[in-house]
Amino acid sequence: VETDALGNVLAFKKGRSSEKTLMVDAHMDEVGMIVTYITDEGMLKFSAVGGVDPRVYLGRSVKVGDKEISGVVGLKPIHMLSKEEELNMPNADEMYIDIGAESADEAREYVSLGDTVVFDSGIRKFGDGFVQGRALDDRMGCAVMIEMIKSELEYDADFSFSVQEEIGTRGAKASAFSIRPDY
């Protein structure tokens, strides 16, 4: 097991046959946001990291930075909207994250420009055997690869736990380039 310069975690597992090599990849990153500006009122402006549909932001609980500061995504209150604004879906640049700070100085005590923001949703069971939570595609893919590593494999296999999938599959491309698998 090794970590490459990009941050991918690469693992090799010997199989029963070395005739052909296989690479399996799952990504470890998730969509989120990055703090880009702090308003005088202590609100955080943000940009998306990865492909996030702006419709999913509103009212969502988030965690900001390494300190995991709680916040909520909001926008201008409805009683302050023009009739035209009421009819249109707001753009992400009209939204903000409220962490309860009353000023920019207070917000800067907890948050810095460039801090990452993730959705704050736990994992929940629902329906008949379903689960809901953030980044499940990432987590389930990695879990499947770990189970494969624990098992007996027919062929030699390289496993790439990759980074930067959400911003252009960069990690998987770097892994494939360095490993050069047959499949």
Secondary structure, DSSP 8 states (H G I E B T S, - for coil): -EE-TTS-EEEEE--SEEEEEEEEEEE----EEEEEEE-TTS-EEEEEES---GGGTTT-EEEETTTTEEEEEE-S-GGG--HHHHHS---GGG-EEE-S-SSHHHHHTT--TT-EEEE----EEETTTEEE-TTHHHHHHHHHHHHHHHS--SEEEEEEEES--TTTSHHHHHHHHHH----
